[in-house]
Amino acid sequence: MVRPLKCRLIGFSPTATYFKPRGISMYLLEEVSLEIDEWEALRLADFEELYQTEAAKRMGISRQTFANIIARARHKVADALIHGKALKISHAPADESSVAAPNTQPEESAK
C-alpha cells in the first residue's frame, strides 16, 4: 500500500508558470512539467540558498524527502534547458492551509 502524500508548505505562487525557448512555436515543443513542490524546493535551495535541513523544515517535510524533490526538480530543469523543451509549472490542487502567507519573509539562517 502506498503512503499518502504529506501536505507540503509552499511559500508563494509563481507569477509566471510557463517558460519556452524563444523563436520556436509551441506546437513544436515538448513540455516538461515541474510540480509546485519541486518549484518551491528550487526556490528555497537555489534562490534562497538554504541548507536542505532548513528548507525541509520550511516545507514541512523530512530532509530526505526534500533531497528527493530537489533532485527531481533539477533534473527536469536541466532536461528542459539542454534539450530545448518548454517548462510548465503545474499547480496541483492545494489545500489552502498548505500555502503560506505571500508576505512571509524568510528567516535568517546560518549557511
C-alpha positions in Angstrom: 0.0 0.0 0.0 1.3 3.5 -0.9 1.7 6.0 1.8 -0.4 9.1 1.4 1.4 12.3 0.3 2.2 14.6 3.2 1.0 18.2 2.7 3.9 20.4 1.6 4.1 24.1 2.7 4.6 26.4 -0.3 5.9 29.9 0.3 4.1 31.6 -2.6 2.8 31.0 -6.1 5.0 31.8 -9.1 3.9 34.8 -11.2 4.9 33.1 -14.4 4.1 29.4 -14.9 5.4 28.7 -18.4 8.8 29.1 -20.0 9.8 28.2 -23.5 12.8 28.7 -25.9 12.4 31.8 -28.0 11.7 31.5 -31.6 10.1 28.0 -31.5 6.4 27.6 -31.9 4.5 26.0 -29.0 3.2 23.1 -31.1 6.7 22.0 -32.0 7.9 21.9 -28.4 8.0 19.0 -25.9 6.9 20.0 -22.5 8.5 19.3 -19.1 6.1 19.7 -16.1 7.6 21.0 -12.8 5.3 20.3 -9.9 4.7 23.2 -7.4 6.6 21.4 -4.6 9.6 21.0 -7.0 9.4 24.7 -7.8 9.3 25.6 -4.1 12.3 23.3 -3.4 14.3 25.1 -6.2 13.3 28.4 -4.7 14.4 27.5 -1.2 17.6 25.6 -2.1 18.9 27.6 -5.1 17.5 31.1 -4.8 17.4 31.5 -1.0 20.4 29.3 -0.7 19.1 27.4 2.4 20.6 24.1 3.6 18.4 21.1 2.9 17.5 20.7 6.6 16.2 24.3 6.9 14.4 24.1 3.5 12.7 20.8 4.5 11.5 22.4 7.8 10.0 25.3 5.8 8.1 22.9 3.6 7.1 20.7 6.5 8.8 17.5 5.1 11.8 15.4 6.0 15.2 16.2 4.8 15.3 13.0 2.7 12.0 13.9 1.0 13.4 17.3 0.3 16.5 15.8 -1.2 14.4 13.6 -3.5 12.2 16.5 -4.6 15.1 18.9 -5.3 16.9 16.1 -7.3 13.8 15.6 -9.5 13.4 19.3 -10.0 17.0 19.9 -11.0 16.8 17.0 -13.5 13.6 18.4 -15.1 15.0 21.9 -15.4 18.3 20.6 -16.9 16.3 18.5 -19.3 14.3 21.5 -20.5 17.4 23.7 -20.9 19.6 21.1 -22.5 17.0 19.7 -24.9 15.2 23.0 -25.7 11.9 21.9 -24.1 9.1 24.1 -22.6 8.9 24.2 -18.8 5.5 24.3 -17.2 5.0 24.9 -13.5 1.9 22.8 -12.6 -0.3 23.9 -9.8 -1.7 20.8 -8.2 -4.9 21.3 -6.3 -3.6 22.6 -3.0 -5.2 22.7 0.4 -5.4 26.3 1.4 -3.6 25.5 4.6 -0.6 24.4 2.6 0.2 27.8 1.2 2.0 30.2 3.5 1.1 33.9 3.5 2.6 35.7 0.4 4.4 38.3 2.5 6.2 35.7 4.7 9.8 36.8 4.9 12.5 34.1 5.0 14.2 33.8 8.4 18.0 34.5 8.5 19.9 31.2 8.8 23.5 30.4 9.2 24.9 29.0 6.0 
